[in-house]
Amino acid sequence: MHKTVQNLINIQNLIKSKQSLLKNNTKIPNIIAVSKTFNLNQILPLIEYGHTDFGENKVQEAIEKWSEIKSNNNKIKLHLIGKLQTNKVKISLKLFDFIHSLDNEKLAKKISEEQKKQNLKPKLFVQVNIGNEPQKNGIHIQKLFEFFNYCKELDLNIVGLMCIPPVDDDPEISFSRMNYLKKNMNFEELSMGMSSDYLTAINFNSTYLRIGSEIFGQRLKKL
């Protein structure tokens, strides 16, 4: 068995054990295998095992890696979890099933225009700047309802919220806020929890976990 497959199975078992301890009856969250920077030799064993959700940060890298695979396997669901520039929207909608980083009105308008042209309707997550950090992308909580209403006017398919907690804070603080927002805004999905904190995110009803290094190993740092 390939190491990435064994790592995935270990994670799935940890999630099941964690959920068995919780009193709520939430569904088992989806695991997005974040394959950015990793080559197909490490990805294909997961596909052969039957895993279907994969995440990429950069549009161009995703095109090179996934275009042929997706044309031959309609079960693959590709998630864009990195920043999306408006000039990449057209090609992104052709490839990605989910976009987790909707974070401004200009981008929302561009996606709306392009999805009409292509007759596509990707599933979108609004990225929330949950810690109000000036260096991070995302909609501030105070402007979230206004932004969501704007997206509804554009007929965007907003399925949930996404966040990246502040590095130096306890992630429980951010996850708790996100869970409150999800319930208050009647969303089905929450994209939160990465390799270091995904088990914590489960406590707060995350439905999409973005896990990279725990599946694929550490990424090589560029010199």
Summary of the structure (lengths in Angstrom):
residues: 223
radius of gyration: 17.1
end to end distance: 31.9
largest distance: 48.8
contacts: 692
relative contact order: 0.15
helix: 46%
strand: 17%
